[in-house]
Amino acid sequence: MTPREQEEYRALRDTIRERGTARVWIFVAGVVAWAGLVIATAALAALPVATLLPLLVLAAVFEAVFSLHTGVERIGRYLQVFAEETTGWEHTAMAYGRAYRSAGTDPLFAIVFLAAAFLNFVPVLVAEPVAMEVGVIGTIHVLFVVRVLMARHAAGRQRAVDLERFQALKKS
């Protein structure tokens, strides 16, 4: 590796570390903010539509987590293809992931986001809404759930797809 390539490698590794840490802190802070909003809206607002504000915050936190995760994975695949030859931590991490799929953690915290979406809907039901309110607000909550599930599916395929794309770029 040239000195420039070594510096790029170090900078990208630092980026992976920093974004990985930021992803966790954004998740923790976002869930705390969401929980505070749920409690506030449940205590102060009688209208079921008030649950949309905490849901919006929950969705924003999820999109931030998803964006950071996607970026980190993409940088990892770039390093795997352009900075590593045939061995290295990226190759080992991918091989481990293929061999032990169920041993991994949930980098998107999808289960927590799905549970939060369910809990976010509880105040709607407590407010004794009319059917139209349940339908509209429920649909918006379901759309968020679908988004989380779609992102989780995309994240599960991202490593292989990005690896293939970077390998094709390297060949051309």
OpenMM code with the backbone's topology and positions (N, CA, C; nanometers):
from openmm import Vec3, app, unit

residues = "MET THR PRO ARG GLU GLN GLU GLU TYR ARG ALA LEU ARG ASP THR ILE ARG GLU ARG GLY THR ALA ARG VAL TRP ILE PHE VAL ALA GLY VAL VAL ALA TRP ALA GLY LEU VAL ILE ALA THR ALA ALA LEU ALA ALA LEU PRO VAL ALA THR LEU LEU PRO LEU LEU VAL LEU ALA ALA VAL PHE GLU ALA VAL PHE SER LEU HIS THR GLY VAL GLU ARG ILE GLY ARG TYR LEU GLN VAL PHE ALA GLU GLU THR THR GLY TRP GLU HIS THR ALA MET ALA TYR GLY ARG ALA TYR ARG SER ALA GLY THR ASP PRO LEU PHE ALA ILE VAL PHE LEU ALA ALA ALA PHE LEU ASN PHE VAL PRO VAL LEU VAL ALA GLU PRO VAL ALA MET GLU VAL GLY VAL ILE GLY THR ILE HIS VAL LEU PHE VAL VAL ARG VAL LEU MET ALA ARG HIS ALA ALA GLY ARG GLN ARG ALA VAL ASP LEU GLU ARG PHE GLN ALA LEU LYS LYS SER".split()
positions = [
    Vec3(0.0834, -0.1186, 0.0000),
    Vec3(0.0000, 0.0000, 0.0000),
    Vec3(0.0872, 0.1239, 0.0000),
    Vec3(0.0457, 0.2203, -0.0784),
    Vec3(0.1160, 0.3483, -0.0785),
    Vec3(0.0782, 0.4240, 0.0481),
    Vec3(0.1568, 0.5258, 0.0846),
    Vec3(0.1211, 0.6059, 0.2027),
    Vec3(-0.0191, 0.6683, 0.1903),
    Vec3(-0.0544, 0.7101, 0.0707),
    Vec3(-0.1880, 0.7673, 0.0494),
    Vec3(-0.2968, 0.6628, 0.0729),
    Vec3(-0.2757, 0.5425, 0.0241),
    Vec3(-0.3722, 0.4341, 0.0427),
    Vec3(-0.3825, 0.3939, 0.1896),
    Vec3(-0.2692, 0.3954, 0.2595),
    Vec3(-0.2720, 0.3647, 0.4028),
    Vec3(-0.3499, 0.4707, 0.4801),
    Vec3(-0.3301, 0.5954, 0.4428),
    Vec3(-0.4034, 0.7039, 0.5089),
    Vec3(-0.5528, 0.6930, 0.4801),
    Vec3(-0.5878, 0.6620, 0.3564),
    Vec3(-0.7297, 0.6435, 0.3220),
    Vec3(-0.7893, 0.5273, 0.4017),
    Vec3(-0.7143, 0.4189, 0.4116),
    Vec3(-0.7607, 0.3018, 0.4867),
    Vec3(-0.7862, 0.3400, 0.6324),
    Vec3(-0.6909, 0.4086, 0.6931),
    Vec3(-0.7072, 0.4505, 0.8329),
    Vec3(-0.8277, 0.5430, 0.8496),
    Vec3(-0.8428, 0.6380, 0.7583),
    Vec3(-0.9557, 0.7317, 0.7674),
    Vec3(-1.0890, 0.6587, 0.7537),
    Vec3(-1.0961, 0.5632, 0.6629),
    Vec3(-1.2209, 0.4881, 0.6460),
    Vec3(-1.2484, 0.3970, 0.7653),
    Vec3(-1.1454, 0.3375, 0.8232),
    Vec3(-1.1629, 0.2566, 0.9444),
    Vec3(-1.2113, 0.3453, 1.0597),
    Vec3(-1.1544, 0.4662, 1.0701),
    Vec3(-1.2011, 0.5602, 1.1729),
    Vec3(-1.3482, 0.5956, 1.1508),
    Vec3(-1.3856, 0.6134, 1.0254),
    Vec3(-1.5241, 0.6456, 0.9922),
    Vec3(-1.6167, 0.5324, 1.0337),
    Vec3(-1.5761, 0.4091, 1.0072),
    Vec3(-1.6570, 0.2946, 1.0478),
    Vec3(-1.6750, 0.2941, 1.1993),
    Vec3(-1.5662, 0.3136, 1.2728),
    Vec3(-1.5725, 0.3138, 1.4190),
    Vec3(-1.6625, 0.4256, 1.4711),
    Vec3(-1.6442, 0.5459, 1.4182),
    Vec3(-1.7212, 0.6605, 1.4663),
    Vec3(-1.8695, 0.6472, 1.4337),
    Vec3(-1.9008, 0.6043, 1.3126),
    Vec3(-2.0418, 0.5891, 1.2744),
    Vec3(-2.1076, 0.4738, 1.3490),
    Vec3(-2.0310, 0.3694, 1.3742),
    Vec3(-2.0854, 0.2577, 1.4515),
    Vec3(-2.1218, 0.3009, 1.5924),
    Vec3(-2.0357, 0.3805, 1.6530),
    Vec3(-2.0632, 0.4328, 1.7868),
    Vec3(-2.1791, 0.5319, 1.7826),
    Vec3(-2.1802, 0.6192, 1.6836),
    Vec3(-2.2885, 0.7174, 1.6712),
    Vec3(-2.4234, 0.6478, 1.6532),
    Vec3(-2.4255, 0.5389, 1.5791),
    Vec3(-2.5501, 0.4655, 1.5558),
    Vec3(-2.6111, 0.4201, 1.6874),
    Vec3(-2.5292, 0.3670, 1.7766),
    Vec3(-2.5796, 0.3194, 1.9056),
    Vec3(-2.6285, 0.4362, 1.9907),
    Vec3(-2.5530, 0.5448, 1.9955),
    Vec3(-2.5936, 0.6585, 2.0777),
    Vec3(-2.7180, 0.7272, 2.0227),
    Vec3(-2.7294, 0.7351, 1.8921),
    Vec3(-2.8512, 0.7928, 1.8337),
    Vec3(-2.9711, 0.7056, 1.8680),
    Vec3(-2.9528, 0.5758, 1.8631),
    Vec3(-3.0603, 0.4842, 1.9005),
    Vec3(-3.1022, 0.5064, 2.0459),
    Vec3(-3.0066, 0.5052, 2.1370),
    Vec3(-3.0376, 0.5205, 2.2796),
    Vec3(-3.1046, 0.6552, 2.3071),
    Vec3(-3.0450, 0.7636, 2.2579),
    Vec3(-3.1024, 0.8965, 2.2806),
    Vec3(-3.2388, 0.9095, 2.2147),
    Vec3(-3.2526, 0.8523, 2.0953),
    Vec3(-3.3805, 0.8600, 2.0248),
    Vec3(-3.4909, 0.7850, 2.0953),
    Vec3(-3.4601, 0.6673, 2.1488),
    Vec3(-3.5622, 0.5906, 2.2205),
    Vec3(-3.6012, 0.6630, 2.3499),
    Vec3(-3.5051, 0.7235, 2.4158),
    Vec3(-3.5372, 0.8011, 2.5360),
    Vec3(-3.6274, 0.9200, 2.4998),
    Vec3(-3.5950, 0.9915, 2.3934),
    Vec3(-3.6779, 1.1044, 2.3492),
    Vec3(-3.8173, 1.0566, 2.3095),
    Vec3(-3.8240, 0.9460, 2.2362),
    Vec3(-3.9535, 0.8905, 2.1963),
    Vec3(-4.0364, 0.8540, 2.3192),
    Vec3(-3.9754, 0.7855, 2.4161),
    Vec3(-4.0476, 0.7448, 2.5369),
    Vec3(-4.1021, 0.8663, 2.6123),
    Vec3(-4.0215, 0.9705, 2.6206),
    Vec3(-4.0683, 1.0935, 2.6855),
    Vec3(-4.1871, 1.1533, 2.6133),
    Vec3(-4.1827, 1.1536, 2.4822),
    Vec3(-4.2952, 1.2053, 2.4040),
    Vec3(-4.4209, 1.1191, 2.4192),
    Vec3(-4.4039, 0.9890, 2.4241),
    Vec3(-4.5193, 0.9003, 2.4425),
    Vec3(-4.5856, 0.9282, 2.5771),
    Vec3(-4.5049, 0.9399, 2.6802),
    Vec3(-4.5593, 0.9679, 2.8140),
    Vec3(-4.6284, 1.1039, 2.8152),
    Vec3(-4.5642, 1.2030, 2.7544),
    Vec3(-4.6235, 1.3379, 2.7515),
    Vec3(-4.7540, 1.3402, 2.6732),
    Vec3(-4.7571, 1.2771, 2.5583),
    Vec3(-4.8800, 1.2795, 2.4788),
    Vec3(-4.9900, 1.1980, 2.5457),
    Vec3(-4.9535, 1.0891, 2.6109),
    Vec3(-5.0542, 1.0085, 2.6802),
    Vec3(-5.1124, 1.0844, 2.7989),
    Vec3(-5.0287, 1.1636, 2.8655),
    Vec3(-5.0744, 1.2367, 2.9836),
    Vec3(-5.1462, 1.3665, 2.9489),
    Vec3(-5.1046, 1.4316, 2.8425),
    Vec3(-5.1549, 1.5664, 2.8145),
    Vec3(-5.2522, 1.5762, 2.6981),
    Vec3(-5.2466, 1.4844, 2.6058),
    Vec3(-5.3285, 1.4963, 2.4859),
    Vec3(-5.4341, 1.3858, 2.4838),
    Vec3(-5.5565, 1.4251, 2.4665),
    Vec3(-5.6655, 1.3274, 2.4617),
    Vec3(-5.6902, 1.2787, 2.3192),
    Vec3(-5.6362, 1.3481, 2.2223),
    Vec3(-5.6601, 1.3117, 2.0835),
    Vec3(-5.5658, 1.2006, 2.0380),
    Vec3(-5.6195, 1.0978, 1.9771),
    Vec3(-5.5333, 0.9894, 1.9272),
    Vec3(-5.4297, 1.0359, 1.8257),
    Vec3(-5.4608, 1.1419, 1.7524),
    Vec3(-5.3673, 1.1919, 1.6513),
    Vec3(-5.2363, 1.2391, 1.7147),
    Vec3(-5.2375, 1.2670, 1.8439),
    Vec3(-5.1162, 1.3125, 1.9126),
    Vec3(-5.0076, 1.2059, 1.9120),
    Vec3(-5.0455, 1.0796, 1.8915),
    Vec3(-4.9437, 0.9731, 1.8882),
    Vec3(-4.8565, 0.9801, 1.7637),
    Vec3(-4.8960, 1.0616, 1.6675),
    Vec3(-4.8163, 1.0718, 1.5454),
    Vec3(-4.6854, 1.1476, 1.5675),
    Vec3(-4.6820, 1.2381, 1.6645),
    Vec3(-4.5567, 1.3092, 1.6932),
    Vec3(-4.4497, 1.2136, 1.7456),
    Vec3(-4.4785, 1.1324, 1.8475),
    Vec3(-4.3753, 1.0372, 1.8897),
    Vec3(-4.3409, 0.9367, 1.7784),
    Vec3(-4.4383, 0.8994, 1.6979),
    Vec3(-4.4095, 0.8076, 1.5871),
    Vec3(-4.3152, 0.8720, 1.4865),
    Vec3(-4.3342, 1.0003, 1.4609),
    Vec3(-4.2445, 1.0724, 1.3702),
    Vec3(-4.1020, 1.0728, 1.4248),
    Vec3(-4.0879, 1.0952, 1.5539),
    Vec3(-3.9546, 1.0929, 1.6158),
    Vec3(-3.8956, 0.9531, 1.6062),
    Vec3(-3.9764, 0.8520, 1.6332),
    Vec3(-3.9304, 0.7134, 1.6234),
    Vec3(-3.8839, 0.6824, 1.4810),
    Vec3(-3.9604, 0.7264, 1.3829),
    Vec3(-3.9236, 0.7037, 1.2426),
    Vec3(-3.7941, 0.7766, 1.2071),
    Vec3(-3.7786, 0.8982, 1.2557),
    Vec3(-3.6562, 0.9742, 1.2274),
    Vec3(-3.5343, 0.9054, 1.2888),
    Vec3(-3.5487, 0.8552, 1.4104),
    Vec3(-3.4386, 0.7844, 1.4752),
    Vec3(-3.4059, 0.6573, 1.3969),
    Vec3(-3.5079, 0.5848, 1.3547),
    Vec3(-3.4836, 0.4632, 1.2766),
    Vec3(-3.4096, 0.4967, 1.1465),
    Vec3(-3.4527, 0.6001, 1.0770),
    Vec3(-3.3865, 0.6364, 0.9504),
    Vec3(-3.2418, 0.6758, 0.9739),
    Vec3(-3.2129, 0.7433, 1.0850),
    Vec3(-3.0737, 0.7792, 1.1160),
    Vec3(-2.9909, 0.6541, 1.1415),
    Vec3(-3.0447, 0.5613, 1.2200),
    Vec3(-2.9751, 0.4360, 1.2490),
    Vec3(-2.9527, 0.3572, 1.1199),
    Vec3(-3.0554, 0.3478, 1.0376),
    Vec3(-3.0463, 0.2731, 0.9123),
    Vec3(-2.9435, 0.3361, 0.8181),
    Vec3(-2.9442, 0.4669, 0.8087),
    Vec3(-2.8495, 0.5363, 0.7220),
    Vec3(-2.7052, 0.5138, 0.7673),
    Vec3(-2.6816, 0.5250, 0.8958),
    Vec3(-2.5464, 0.5028, 0.9479),
    Vec3(-2.5026, 0.3581, 0.9257),
    Vec3(-2.5924, 0.2641, 0.9499),
    Vec3(-2.5591, 0.1233, 0.9292),
    Vec3(-2.5252, 0.0964, 0.7824),
    Vec3(-2.6074, 0.1478, 0.6920),
    Vec3(-2.5856, 0.1278, 0.5491),
    Vec3(-2.4510, 0.1849, 0.5061),
    Vec3(-2.4204, 0.3038, 0.5526),
    Vec3(-2.2924, 0.3670, 0.5176),
    Vec3(-2.1724, 0.2889, 0.5688),
    Vec3(-2.1813, 0.2421, 0.6923),
    Vec3(-2.0717, 0.1649, 0.7507),
    Vec3(-2.0504, 0.0350, 0.6734),
    Vec3(-2.1589, -0.0329, 0.6408),
    Vec3(-2.1474, -0.1578, 0.5644),
    Vec3(-2.0848, -0.1325, 0.4272),
    Vec3(-2.1265, -0.0247, 0.3630),
    Vec3(-2.0739, 0.0051, 0.2300),
    Vec3(-1.9250, 0.0370, 0.2357),
    Vec3(-1.8837, 0.1113, 0.3350),
    Vec3(-1.7405, 0.1407, 0.3502),
    Vec3(-1.6642, 0.0108, 0.3763),
    Vec3(-1.7216, -0.0766, 0.4571),
    Vec3(-1.6574, -0.2051, 0.4844),
    Vec3(-1.6372, -0.2880, 0.3587),
    Vec3(-1.7378, -0.2897, 0.2726),
    Vec3(-1.7243, -0.3663, 0.1476),
    Vec3(-1.6221, -0.2999, 0.0562),
    Vec3(-1.6178, -0.1683, 0.0531),
    Vec3(-1.5178, -0.0976, -0.0270),
    Vec3(-1.3773, -0.1375, 0.0182),
    Vec3(-1.3571, -0.1343, 0.1499),
    Vec3(-1.2256, -0.1720, 0.2016),
    Vec3(-1.1940, -0.3181, 0.1708),
    Vec3(-1.2945, -0.4020, 0.1811),
    Vec3(-1.2737, -0.5436, 0.1525),
    Vec3(-1.2249, -0.5650, 0.0100),
    Vec3(-1.2835, -0.4934, -0.0842),
    Vec3(-1.2500, -0.5138, -0.2250),
    Vec3(-1.1241, -0.4384, -0.2650),
    Vec3(-1.1099, -0.3153, -0.2198),
    Vec3(-1.0010, -0.2319, -0.2705),
    Vec3(-0.8787, -0.2235, -0.1797),
    Vec3(-0.8914, -0.2602, -0.0511),
    Vec3(-0.7767, -0.2456, 0.0382),
    Vec3(-0.7224, -0.3781, 0.0880),
    Vec3(-0.8036, -0.4838, 0.0859),
    Vec3(-0.7573, -0.6131, 0.1327),
    Vec3(-0.7340, -0.7039, 0.0131),
    Vec3(-0.6392, -0.7881, 0.0260),
    Vec3(-0.6124, -0.8823, -0.0827),
    Vec3(-0.7061, -1.0016, -0.0707),
    Vec3(-0.6703, -1.1020, 0.0046),
    Vec3(-0.7571, -1.2198, 0.0184),
    Vec3(-0.7906, -1.2500, 0.1632),
    Vec3(-0.7228, -1.1870, 0.2548),
    Vec3(-0.7548, -1.2074, 0.3961),
    Vec3(-0.7628, -1.0720, 0.4630),
    Vec3(-0.8130, -1.0714, 0.5792),
    Vec3(-0.8270, -0.9484, 0.6550),
    Vec3(-0.9574, -0.9531, 0.7319),
    Vec3(-0.9789, -0.8537, 0.8134),
    Vec3(-1.0937, -0.8570, 0.9025),
    Vec3(-1.2262, -0.8542, 0.8279),
    Vec3(-1.2346, -0.7830, 0.7148),
    Vec3(-1.3606, -0.7777, 0.6400),
    Vec3(-1.3967, -0.9148, 0.5836),
    Vec3(-1.2991, -0.9827, 0.5267),
    Vec3(-1.3244, -1.1173, 0.4737),
    Vec3(-1.3661, -1.2117, 0.5867),
    Vec3(-1.2958, -1.2037, 0.6986),
    Vec3(-1.3275, -1.2892, 0.8123),
    Vec3(-1.4664, -1.2591, 0.8670),
    Vec3(-1.5023, -1.1322, 0.8766),
    Vec3(-1.6350, -1.0943, 0.9271),
    Vec3(-1.7452, -1.1471, 0.8359),
    Vec3(-1.7257, -1.1369, 0.7059),
    Vec3(-1.8270, -1.1887, 0.6134),
    Vec3(-1.8371, -1.3398, 0.6217),
    Vec3(-1.7245, -1.4075, 0.6316),
    Vec3(-1.7262, -1.5537, 0.6421),
    Vec3(-1.7962, -1.5963, 0.7713),
    Vec3(-1.7704, -1.5259, 0.8783),
    Vec3(-1.8359, -1.5559, 1.0065),
    Vec3(-1.9870, -1.5359, 0.9946),
    Vec3(-2.0278, -1.4262, 0.9328),
    Vec3(-2.1701, -1.3981, 0.9157),
    Vec3(-2.2414, -1.5038, 0.8338),
    Vec3(-2.1761, -1.5528, 0.7310),
    Vec3(-2.2359, -1.6594, 0.6485),
    Vec3(-2.2470, -1.7900, 0.7269),
    Vec3(-2.1444, -1.8213, 0.8043),
    Vec3(-2.1412, -1.9490, 0.8760),
    Vec3(-2.2322, -1.9500, 0.9991),
    Vec3(-2.2473, -1.8356, 1.0631),
    Vec3(-2.3229, -1.8299, 1.1890),
    Vec3(-2.4280, -1.7195, 1.1843),
    Vec3(-2.5200, -1.7297, 1.0940),
    Vec3(-2.6216, -1.6254, 1.0738),
    Vec3(-2.7014, -1.5938, 1.1999),
    Vec3(-2.7396, -1.6938, 1.2745),
    Vec3(-2.8243, -1.6688, 1.3912),
    Vec3(-2.7472, -1.6137, 1.5101),
    Vec3(-2.6155, -1.6121, 1.5047),
    Vec3(-2.5351, -1.5659, 1.6172),
    Vec3(-2.5208, -1.4141, 1.6201),
    Vec3(-2.5678, -1.3473, 1.5157),
    Vec3(-2.5472, -1.2034, 1.5062),
    Vec3(-2.6450, -1.1214, 1.5892),
    Vec3(-2.6098, -0.9979, 1.6062),
    Vec3(-2.6981, -0.9044, 1.6740),
    Vec3(-2.7856, -0.8372, 1.5699),
    Vec3(-2.8723, -0.7519, 1.6137),
    Vec3(-2.9610, -0.6776, 1.5238),
    Vec3(-2.9059, -0.5358, 1.5099),
    Vec3(-2.8272, -0.5085, 1.4066),
    Vec3(-2.7632, -0.3777, 1.3958),
    Vec3(-2.8613, -0.2633, 1.3741),
    Vec3(-2.9825, -0.2936, 1.3323),
    Vec3(-3.0835, -0.1894, 1.3126),
    Vec3(-3.1751, -0.1742, 1.4333),
    Vec3(-3.1593, -0.2590, 1.5328),
    Vec3(-3.2461, -0.2582, 1.6511),
    Vec3(-3.3931, -0.2723, 1.6112),
    Vec3(-3.4180, -0.3504, 1.5068),
    Vec3(-3.5523, -0.3610, 1.4485),
    Vec3(-3.6558, -0.4101, 1.5483),
    Vec3(-3.6216, -0.5068, 1.6300),
    Vec3(-3.7177, -0.5607, 1.7270),
    Vec3(-3.7610, -0.4507, 1.8240),
    Vec3(-3.6674, -0.3691, 1.8665),
    Vec3(-3.7007, -0.2601, 1.9588),
    Vec3(-3.7890, -0.1574, 1.8886),
    Vec3(-3.7570, -0.1233, 1.7640),
    Vec3(-3.8400, -0.0282, 1.6899),
    Vec3(-3.9807, -0.0825, 1.6671),
    Vec3(-3.9924, -0.2110, 1.6393),
    Vec3(-4.1246, -0.2712, 1.6190),
    Vec3(-4.2044, -0.2713, 1.7492),
    Vec3(-4.1395, -0.3049, 1.8590),
    Vec3(-4.2067, -0.3008, 1.9892),
    Vec3(-4.2483, -0.1577, 2.0241),
    Vec3(-4.1620, -0.0627, 1.9937),
    Vec3(-4.1936, 0.0777, 2.0210),
    Vec3(-4.3134, 0.1241, 1.9383),
    Vec3(-4.3219, 0.0785, 1.8143),
    Vec3(-4.4368, 0.1149, 1.7307),
    Vec3(-4.5662, 0.0615, 1.7920),
    Vec3(-4.5610, -0.0611, 1.8409),
    Vec3(-4.6780, -0.1187, 1.9077),
    Vec3(-4.7137, -0.0375, 2.0325),
    Vec3(-4.6148, -0.0097, 2.1153),
    Vec3(-4.6397, 0.0683, 2.2375),
    Vec3(-4.6869, 0.2094, 2.2060),
    Vec3(-4.6408, 0.2635, 2.0948),
    Vec3(-4.6818, 0.3974, 2.0545),
    Vec3(-4.8305, 0.4020, 2.0188),
    Vec3(-4.8835, 0.2879, 1.9761),
    Vec3(-5.0240, 0.2815, 1.9353),
    Vec3(-5.1181, 0.2619, 2.0538),
    Vec3(-5.0677, 0.2145, 2.1668),
    Vec3(-5.1515, 0.1884, 2.2842),
    Vec3(-5.2309, 0.3119, 2.3273),
    Vec3(-5.1715, 0.4316, 2.3353),
    Vec3(-5.2512, 0.5485, 2.3748),
    Vec3(-5.3679, 0.5786, 2.2795),
    Vec3(-5.3561, 0.5385, 2.1555),
    Vec3(-5.4675, 0.5564, 2.0615),
    Vec3(-5.5870, 0.4768, 2.1113),
    Vec3(-5.5652, 0.3541, 2.1492),
    Vec3(-5.6732, 0.2686, 2.1952),
    Vec3(-5.7291, 0.3130, 2.3295),
    Vec3(-5.6423, 0.3653, 2.4156),
    Vec3(-5.6851, 0.4135, 2.5467),
    Vec3(-5.7762, 0.5359, 2.5326),
    Vec3(-5.7564, 0.6145, 2.4295),
    Vec3(-5.8334, 0.7380, 2.4092),
    Vec3(-5.9752, 0.7123, 2.3576),
    Vec3(-6.0119, 0.5867, 2.3407),
    Vec3(-6.1443, 0.5494, 2.2905),
    Vec3(-6.1774, 0.6221, 2.1596),
    Vec3(-6.1005, 0.5957, 2.0582),
    Vec3(-6.1201, 0.6658, 1.9309),
    Vec3(-6.2372, 0.6081, 1.8513),
    Vec3(-6.2783, 0.6837, 1.7519),
    Vec3(-6.3769, 0.6328, 1.6571),
    Vec3(-6.3015, 0.5460, 1.5566),
    Vec3(-6.3764, 0.4661, 1.4830),
    Vec3(-6.3146, 0.3714, 1.3895),
    Vec3(-6.2256, 0.4409, 1.2869),
    Vec3(-6.2652, 0.5578, 1.2414),
    Vec3(-6.1864, 0.6320, 1.1416),
    Vec3(-6.0490, 0.6681, 1.1983),
    Vec3(-6.0433, 0.7100, 1.3236),
    Vec3(-5.9150, 0.7446, 1.3853),
    Vec3(-5.8261, 0.6217, 1.3975),
    Vec3(-5.8837, 0.5112, 1.4403),
    Vec3(-5.8056, 0.3875, 1.4517),
    Vec3(-5.7527, 0.3468, 1.3148),
    Vec3(-5.8360, 0.3579, 1.2133),
    Vec3(-5.7953, 0.3196, 1.0785),
    Vec3(-5.6827, 0.4050, 1.0241),
    Vec3(-5.6971, 0.5343, 1.0346),
    Vec3(-5.5960, 0.6257, 0.9793),
    Vec3(-5.4657, 0.6182, 1.0584),
    Vec3(-5.4754, 0.6307, 1.1898),
    Vec3(-5.3544, 0.6300, 1.2725),
    Vec3(-5.2913, 0.4905, 1.2725),
    Vec3(-5.3744, 0.3877, 1.2716),
    Vec3(-5.3233, 0.2515, 1.2631),
    Vec3(-5.2494, 0.2267, 1.1330),
    Vec3(-5.3034, 0.2780, 1.0230),
    Vec3(-5.2376, 0.2625, 0.8931),
    Vec3(-5.1003, 0.3293, 0.8930),
    Vec3(-5.0909, 0.4453, 0.9521),
    Vec3(-4.9620, 0.5150, 0.9579),
    Vec3(-4.8621, 0.4346, 1.0411),
    Vec3(-4.9080, 0.3771, 1.1509),
    Vec3(-4.8207, 0.2926, 1.2319),
    Vec3(-4.7780, 0.1674, 1.1536),
    Vec3(-4.8707, 0.1083, 1.0816),
    Vec3(-4.8389, -0.0101, 1.0014),
    Vec3(-4.7373, 0.0251, 0.8930),
    Vec3(-4.7492, 0.1426, 0.8340),
    Vec3(-4.6511, 0.1850, 0.7328),
    Vec3(-4.5107, 0.1926, 0.7926),
    Vec3(-4.5012, 0.2407, 0.9152),
    Vec3(-4.3708, 0.2442, 0.9817),
    Vec3(-4.3180, 0.1021, 1.0041),
    Vec3(-4.4046, 0.0132, 1.0497),
    Vec3(-4.3646, -0.1262, 1.0711),
    Vec3(-4.3146, -0.1885, 0.9408),
    Vec3(-4.3864, -0.1634, 0.8317),
    Vec3(-4.3456, -0.2154, 0.7011),
    Vec3(-4.2095, -0.1583, 0.6623),
    Vec3(-4.1880, -0.0310, 0.6878),
    Vec3(-4.0585, 0.0319, 0.6568),
    Vec3(-3.9449, -0.0360, 0.7331),
    Vec3(-3.9663, -0.0619, 0.8602),
    Vec3(-3.8633, -0.1277, 0.9415),
    Vec3(-3.8344, -0.2672, 0.8861),
    Vec3(-3.9390, -0.3420, 0.8538),
    Vec3(-3.9201, -0.4778, 0.8018),
    Vec3(-3.8507, -0.4771, 0.6656),
    Vec3(-3.8870, -0.3826, 0.5795),
    Vec3(-3.8217, -0.3728, 0.4487),
    Vec3(-3.6743, -0.3351, 0.4636),
    Vec3(-3.6455, -0.2414, 0.5529),
    Vec3(-3.5066, -0.2007, 0.5761),
    Vec3(-3.4258, -0.3158, 0.6336),
    Vec3(-3.4868, -0.3918, 0.7226),
    Vec3(-3.4174, -0.5069, 0.7807),
    Vec3(-3.3841, -0.6092, 0.6719),
    Vec3(-3.4776, -0.6327, 0.5833),
    Vec3(-3.4538, -0.7256, 0.4729),
    Vec3(-3.3419, -0.6735, 0.3814),
    Vec3(-3.3475, -0.5445, 0.3480),
    Vec3(-3.2444, -0.4851, 0.2620),
    Vec3(-3.1077, -0.4908, 0.3289),
    Vec3(-3.1022, -0.4642, 0.4587),
    Vec3(-2.9746, -0.4680, 0.5306),
    Vec3(-2.9173, -0.6088, 0.5323),
    Vec3(-3.0039, -0.7084, 0.5387),
    Vec3(-2.9576, -0.8461, 0.5379),
    Vec3(-2.8939, -0.8868, 0.4067),
    Vec3(-2.9318, -0.8218, 0.2991),
    Vec3(-2.8768, -0.8532, 0.1667),
    Vec3(-2.7651, -0.7577, 0.1257),
    Vec3(-2.7486, -0.6490, 0.1991),
    Vec3(-2.6594, -0.5419, 0.1557),
    Vec3(-2.5144, -0.5856, 0.1381),
    Vec3(-2.4612, -0.6630, 0.2309),
    Vec3(-2.3197, -0.7016, 0.2215),
    Vec3(-2.2903, -0.7712, 0.0894),
    Vec3(-2.3712, -0.8708, 0.0568),
    Vec3(-2.3477, -0.9475, -0.0659),
    Vec3(-2.3650, -0.8598, -0.1895),
    Vec3(-2.4668, -0.7757, -0.1895),
    Vec3(-2.4923, -0.6889, -0.3050),
    Vec3(-2.3799, -0.5880, -0.3223),
    Vec3(-2.3416, -0.5219, -0.2134),
    Vec3(-2.2329, -0.4232, -0.2223),
    Vec3(-2.1015, -0.4887, -0.2625),
    Vec3(-2.0741, -0.6069, -0.2079),
    Vec3(-1.9512, -0.6771, -0.2430),
    Vec3(-1.9479, -0.7058, -0.3929),
    Vec3(-2.0572, -0.7548, -0.4444),
    Vec3(-2.0655, -0.7847, -0.5879),
    Vec3(-2.0461, -0.6588, -0.6720),
    Vec3(-2.1085, -0.5497, -0.6324),
    Vec3(-2.0973, -0.4237, -0.7076),
    Vec3(-1.9563, -0.3680, -0.7044),
    Vec3(-1.8924, -0.3707, -0.5862),
    Vec3(-1.7551, -0.3197, -0.5777),
    Vec3(-1.6586, -0.4086, -0.6560),
    Vec3(-1.6803, -0.5384, -0.6540),
    Vec3(-1.5950, -0.6276, -0.7339),
    Vec3(-1.6104, -0.5986, -0.8824),
    Vec3(-1.7340, -0.5718, -0.9269),
    Vec3(-1.7563, -0.5366, -1.0675),
    Vec3(-1.6885, -0.4042, -1.1017),
    Vec3(-1.6943, -0.3060, -1.0100),
    Vec3(-1.6272, -0.1784, -1.0335),
    Vec3(-1.4768, -0.1966, -1.0431),
    Vec3(-1.4232, -0.2821, -0.9585),
    Vec3(-1.2784, -0.3040, -0.9590),
    Vec3(-1.2326, -0.3676, -1.0900),
    Vec3(-1.3138, -0.4580, -1.1448),
    Vec3(-1.2787, -0.5240, -1.2702),
    Vec3(-1.2850, -0.4291, -1.3893),
    Vec3(-1.3747, -0.3301, -1.3816),
    Vec3(-1.3905, -0.2392, -1.4977),
    Vec3(-1.2899, -0.1267, -1.4988),
] * unit.nanometer
topology = app.Topology()
chain = topology.addChain("A")
for resn in residues:
    res = topology.addResidue(resn, chain)
    for name in ("N", "CA", "C"):
        topology.addAtom(name, app.Element.getBySymbol(name[0]), res)
